[in-house]
Amino acid sequence: MKITKSLLQTGALVLSLLATGVMAAVSADEATKLGTTLTPLGAEKAGNADGSIPEWTGGLPQNADAVDSKGFLADPFASEKPLFTITAKNVEQYKDKLTPGQLALFKRYPDSYKMPVYPTHRTATVPADVIAATRANANATKLVESGNGLENFQGAYAFPIPKDGLEVIWNHITRYRGGSVRRLITQVTPQTNGSYSPVSFQDQLTFSANLSDFDPSKSNNVLFYAKQQIVAPSRLAGTVILVHETLNQVKEPRLAWVYNAGQRRVRRAPQIAYDGPGTAADGLRTSDNYDMYNGAPDRYEWKLNGKKEIYIPYNAYKLDSPKLKYDDIIKAGHINQDLARYELHRVWHVTATLKSGQRHIYSKRDFFIDEDTWQAAEIDHYDGRGTLWRVAEAHAQYYYDKQVPWYTLETLYDLVSGRYLALGMKNEEKQSYEFGFKAGSYDYSTSALRQAGVR
């Protein structure tokens, strides 16, 4: 696989910064690369040598295609056909551009798993104010508390020119998700025969600076506020989770509460972190598997391996179509791969290894993070014996009308049990994501949590 050499020549610099306890931002001269040789978010602007990855030219315009009355986006690439399809029969031909987890899926499901590969389109960008904040972060944001917190951070994308693996992970954690969003999504955990019972969530998320009553003079350690309510099935409906996500979770751990509909009580929920069980996930994901990866990075050592070119799910407009039913998507073993779209993109490869003395069900994780959006595209999870156990794959799309890169669907495949989790489907819902909705600090208070719960 292709490795960017300059990214590997950082060892001495990282060690010197770690010795100080505060990791410095890049120089003003280096920051001038943003918007010139680098995109405004820090990706390589140029394409690759053979042109299979094109130059970034600004992303899709906001009027790239039609938006229906429910907010669903038309597919700007609907007329394209796959360049080729990777199957178990020809996978050896393409293995240098696949992750170990992807190769394992071909081995686990040789008769059904496939990857349709399409032309690459670098579609993503973000609003001008987010670009300005990112540029400011390049000059000012620093890692503190041994890399587990941020100083002088604003907006999104803490380290557009990262120097180590931990800075890359912070970019995923702090990436732009529209400032605020409200969505009704479905999660399923199919049995090995493909049968499933859907669980529906009403989610809302607001970054601190986007609160309607935000007061910069009273800014605190909170990165964003999130609330999630189970709305179906009826046996689970009414349970609500509230999270205040902190920037430094070692100094001030994530604040989480749950309203239990059966008990009609609000209780603190410290288990909603790390490898605590994911909500209504039948044991198939941890709390920090949500959004591919979330939370405090303090339990792992983070190693930057460089950049690679791999095939990742991208521009998943077909998979998000409101014409689809969930039965069209959910199949035995894995989702319907005929609806997937893969493209060749450059990714940052970061390995997380569990620190000595720390506890987590995953002893190692390999992250493959898209250079254009800083979103995790693929994550391989290893168990305590060092065996590949679970493979996470995110089908990303760019919400061009709102200039927000995010996911259509997150999947997490258990190679041992043959089951998987699919999270984020909205094809059968009444509307797509609602970006930019207004919420104040009260909406994320425990009083509001209690009022939101129903039995």
N, C-alpha and C positions, 0 to 999 in steps of 0.2 A: 504493500500500500504506500501511497505517496505521503511523505512526512515533510512538514515545513521545518527546515533545519534551524532557522533562527529561534523557533519556539523551544528548542531543546537546549539552547545555550544560556539557560537562566539560573543554573544551580547556584553559582557563587553569589549572584545578586540576591536570590531568595534567602540563602543562609545569612547573609549580612543583614537583611531586613528583619528576619526573625529574631536576630540577636537584640534588636532595639525594642521589640515588643510592639512597634507601630510600623506598619508597612507603608512606604511612601507612594504617593501618586506619581504619574509619569511627568516628565519635564514639559515645559511649554512648547519646546521645539518638537518633541515627539507627538504632542497633541495636535499639531498642525496637520498631521497625516489624515485626521478625520475629515472626510469630505474631499480629500484629494486622492492619494493612493489607497486609502481606506474609505469605506462607506461611512456615513455619519454615525453608525452604530459600531464600527470597528472591524467589519468584514473586509476581506481582500476585494477591492473593487474590480480588478481584472478577472477575466475568465481563466480557465486552465489552458494548458498547452495545446490540446487538440480541439478546443472549442466545444467540448461536450458540456462544460459548465460555462455559460455565457458571462459577459461583463454585466455588472449591476448598473442599471441606467436610471434608477429612481423608483422602481417598483410600479405596481399597477396604479392608475389614476382612480380617484374616488368614483368616477362614472364608468368604470371598466365594463360593466354589464348591468343588467336589470336587477332590481330588488323588488320582490313581491310584497303583497300587503301584509304578510306576516314577518317580513324582515329577512326571509331566506334569499340567498344570493344565487344568481344565475352563474353557471360555469363558463368562464371566459375561454376555456379550452375544450369545450364539449365536442368539437369536431375532430380533435386529435385522436389518433390511433396509437396503440403501444408500438414502440420501436422493436421490442422483443419481450418475451415472457420467460422468467426464470422458473424452472421446475426442478424437481429432484433429479431428473434425467440429465439436465445440462448445468447443474449448479456448480460443478467443478470449474467450469469455464469462467465463472464470475466471482469465485470465492474471495479474490483479493479485494473486492469492493463490497464485501458483506461482513457483518459482525459475527462473532461466535454464536450469539443468541439466534440470529437469523439462520445460520447454518444448522443449528440444532432444531429449529422448527421444520426445516426441510427433512431432516432425519426422522423427526417424531411423526410427521404427517406426509410421508412420501407420495401418497396417491392423491392428495387434495390441496396441499399448500403450494401457492404460486405467488410470484411477484411480477405484475405487469409493469414494465418500465417505459416511461414516456419521456418526451423531450423536457429538458430542465428549463424552468422559468423562475427567475429571482424576483418574486412578486412583492416582497414586503418592504414597507417603510413605516414611519410613525409621524405624528404631527410635529410642526416646527418647534413648539415649546418643549416637547420631549427631546428633540434633537439638541436644543440649546442646553437643557439640563444635563444631558449626557456629556456634552463637551465640557461643561463646568465640572462634572464628576471626574473626568479624566485628569484635570488639573488639581483637584482638591480632595477627593474621597480617599480615605485610608482605612486599612484593616487595623482593628484594635483588639484587645483581649485575646491575643494569640491567634488572630484571624477569625474570631467568632462574633465580631461586631463591626459596625461601620461608623466612621467619623466623617463629618462634612459631606454627607450624602444628601442628594435631592432628586426627586422625581423618579427616575428609572435608570437601569443599566449603570451599575456602580463603577465598573472597570472596562470601558470599551476597548482599552489596549491592555489586556491582562498579562501578568508576568508569571503567574503560577496557576495550578489547578484550582485552588480555593477561590481565586478571583473569578475564574470562569464559572464556578458553581454559584457565586454570589450574583453574577449576571443573570443566570436563570431565575434565581429567587427574586431578584428585584426588577425583572423585565416588565415592560409596559403591557398592561392588560385593560386599557381603556379608561383608567382612572376610577371608574365605578361600573359595575355590571350587575344585572339581575337576569336570572335564567331558570327555566324549568327543564331539568334533564333526567335521563333514565339510566340506571345501572342494572346490569344483569350478570349473573354468575351461572352460566349454563352447566347442566350435568354433562357427562361424557356423551350422551346420546343427543345433545343439543336442546333438550327441554329446559325451560327457564321460567322464573317468576320475576317480572320487572319490579324494581323499586324506583319511585320517582322522588326527586329532590327539588325543592324551591331554594335556590342559592342566591345570595347577594353578597357583593364584595365592594368595599370602598377603601381606596388608599387614603391615608391621613390627610394629605393636602387637598383632597377632593371632597372632604366633608363640607356640607353647606355652612356649618358654623366653625370652620377651621380658623384658628387663631395662631399665627406663626410665633407670637410671643409666648405661647403656652405649648409649643411643640414638645413632644415627648419621645419615648423610645418605641412607639408603635409604627410599624410599617404599613399595615392595613388592618381593617376590621372585616370579619366575615360572619355570616349567619347561614345556617343550613337547616331546613325543615323537611322532614319526611312527610310527603303528602299521600303516598300510596305504597303498599297496600294498607288496608284499614287496620290490620293488626299492629302495624308500626306507626301509623299516621299520628302526627301531633308531637313527636319527639323533635326537639330543636337543639342545635348546637351553636354556641356563640364562641368566637375566637378573636382575641386581640393579639395579632402576630407582632412580636417584638423584633427590633433590629438586632439586639444583642440578647440572645436567649440564654446565655450563660449568666450574665449579670442580672437579667430579669427574665425568667422563663416565660414561655408562652402562657397567656392567660386564657383558660378555656372553661366553659360552663355547659351543662346540659340540662334541658328541661325534660323530665321524664313524664310522658303523658299519663302513664299508669299511676304514678305516685303524686302527680301534680306538684312537683317540687323542682326548684332550681338548685343544682349542686355543682361544685367545682369538679372539673374533669381533667386532672393531670395526665390521665392515660391517653388523651388525644394528642399524642406526640410520639416520635421515634417509631418503635415497632409495636406500639399499642394497636389493637385490632381496628381495621377500617370499618366505618359505619355500614351495617347491613351487608357486609361483603362476604359472609359465609367463610371467613378465615382466609380468603384469597388475596387480601392485600393488607398492608400495614398503614398506619396513619400517615407515615411519610412517603408512601407510594402515591398519595393523592397529588394531582398536578404533576405527575411523573416523579417529582421529588420536591419536598418542602421541609421547612423547619431548620433547627439548629444543626450546623455542620460539625459540632465539637467532638463527636464520637469517632470520627474517621480521620485518617491521614490522607491528604489529597495530592496526587501526583499528576502533573501535566505531561502527557506522552507526545503531544504535538497535534498536528492536523492530519486528517485523512479524507479521501474522497470515497464515499459510500452511497449506496442506494437507500434512500429513506422515504417514508410516506410524506407526500407533499401535495399542496393544492388539491385537497380532498373534497372538492365541491360535489362530485358525483355521490360520494358517501353521505353527504349532508342533505341530499335532495328530499324535499317534503313529499315527493311522490313515492318514496320508499316506506315500507312497513318494517318494524323491527324484525319480523320473521324473515324479511329479505336479507337482513344483515347477519343475524345470529345463526350460526351453523354449528354442528358438532366439531369440537376440537379447536376451532378458530373462526373468525368472522369470514364472511363471504369475500374472498380475495379478488373476485371478479370486479368488485366495486372499489377496490383500492387503486391508488395511483402512486407509483414510486418514481423518483427522479434522482439523478446523480448530483450530490451537493457536498461541499466541504463541511466537515464537522470537527469540533475540538474533541479530542479523546482524553478523558480524565479518569483515573482509577482511584477509587476510595477504598482504603483498607482499614478495617476496624482496629482502633488503638488497643494496645495492651491494657487489660484491666477494665475495658468498656464492654457493655453488653448490647447485642443486637442480633436478630435472627439472620441477618445478612452479614457474612464475614467480609465480603468484598462486593463492590459494585463497579461496573465499567459504564461510564457515561459517554454518549456520543451526542454532542450539542451543536445544533445548526448554527453556522457562523453568521447568517444574516439576521436571525431573530433571537439568538441566545436561548432558544427553547430546546429542552432535552427531546431528542427524536427517538433514541434507542437507549435502553439501560439494561445491562445484563446483571443478574443478581445471583450470588453464590452462597451456598449454605455453610454451616460451620466446618464441614469437611473440605471445603474448597471446591465443591461440585456445582456446576451450573444448574440452577434450580428454576428461576423464573426469568422470563424475558418480557420487558415492557417495550411497547411500541406505540408512538403517538402519531395519529393521522392529523396533520396540521393543515390549516387553511388560513388565508389572509382575508380578514373582513374589510375588503377594500373600501366600502362606503364609509366606514368609521376609522380607517387606518389603524387597525388593531390586528397584529399577528396572534393567533391562539390555536387551540385544538378543536377538531371536529369530534374526535373520539380517542380515548385512551384505552389501550388493551394491556393486560398483564397475563401472560401464559405460564401456567404451571406445568413444567415438563414432566414432573413425576406423576401427578394425579391425572393429567390429561384434561383438566378443566381450565377455565380462564375467566377473567373479569373484563367486562366492557363498560366503560363509564363515559357519559357525556352525550349520549344520543338524544336528539330532539326532533327527529323526523316526524313523529306523530303529534308533537305538541302544538299549541295554538299560536306560538310565535317563536322566533329565533331569539338570540341574545338581545337584551335591551341595555345598550351602553349609555353612559352619561346620566343615569337616573340620579335624582337628588336624595341624599340621606344625611342626617345630622348625627352627632355623637349619641343622642338619646336613642336612636334606632338601634344602636349596638350596646345598649345598657342591659343589665340583668333584669330591670323592670320591664323593658320592651320584650325581652326573652320570655318572661313569664306570661305576658299578654299574648304573645304569638302562639303559645302552646295551646292545643285543644285536645280533648280526649275523644 
